[in-house]
């Protein structure tokens, strides 16, 4: 009878250990799920920021391409002025 009693006691201790282990693992899983959710949200925020920065970069590149360097800008202005004068001459000839 003592042998049976000690076996039951041993099984009880093992069951308690398994229950505690299960409880600890369940808490760890819940913690990991919460961390996963936070990281997913952070990834989404970072993807939105990346897309915003890509768009900003695109706009800055276009602005830089339009601006050009100072020599090109003054040459472009001179050429536009010359073309406007030629157009004015053509209009004057058409009006005559």
N, C-alpha and C positions, 0 to 999 in steps of 0.2 A: 504494500500500500504506500509505503514511503517512496518507493521508486516511481510509482505512478504520480504521486504528489509532486515530486521534484521535476518530473517530466512536464507536468502541467505548468508548474511555476516557470520552468525554462521556456516553454512555449509562450507563456504570457509575457515574459521579458522580451522575447524575440518579436512578438506581435507589437508590443509597445514601441520597440525600436523601429520596426517597419512603419508603424503609424507616424512616428516622429519624422522619420526619413521622408515619408510621403508628404507630410505637411511642409517640411523644409523645401522640398522640390517644388511643391505647388506655389509657395511664396516666391521662389526663385523664378519660376515660369512667369508669374504675374509681373515681377519686376522687369524681366526681359521683354515682355510684351509692352510694358509702359515705355521702356527705353526704345523699342522698335518704333512705336508710335511717334515719340519725340523726334527720332532721327528721320523718319519719313516726312514729318512736317518740316524739319530743317532742310532736307533735300529739296522739297517743293519750293521753299522760300529761296534757296540758293539758285535753283533753276530759273525762277522768276527774275531774280537779280541778274543772272547771267544773260538772259534774254534782253533785259533792259539795257545792260552794258553793251551788248552786241548792236542793238539799235542805235545807241548813242555813238558807238564807234563808227557805224555806217554813216551817220549824219556828219560826224566830224571829218571823215574821209572825203565826203562829197564837198563839204565846205572848204577843205584844204585844196581839193582839186580845182574848185572854182576860183579860189583866191589866187593861187599861183604865187610866183615870186614877184618882187617889185618891178623888175625889168619887163617881165611879160605883161604886167598890168599896164604900165605906161605905154608899151608898144601896142597893146590892145586898144587903149583909149585913143591913141594917135590914129590907128587904122580905122576905128569907128568914126572918128571925126572926119577923116578923109572920105569915107563912104557916104556920110551924110552930105558933105559938100557936093559930091558927084550926083547924088540923088536930087539935091536942090537944083543943080544945073540941068539935069534931065527934065525935071518938072517945069523949069523955066522955058526950056526949048519946046516942050509939049504945049505950053500955054501960048506960045507965039504963033 
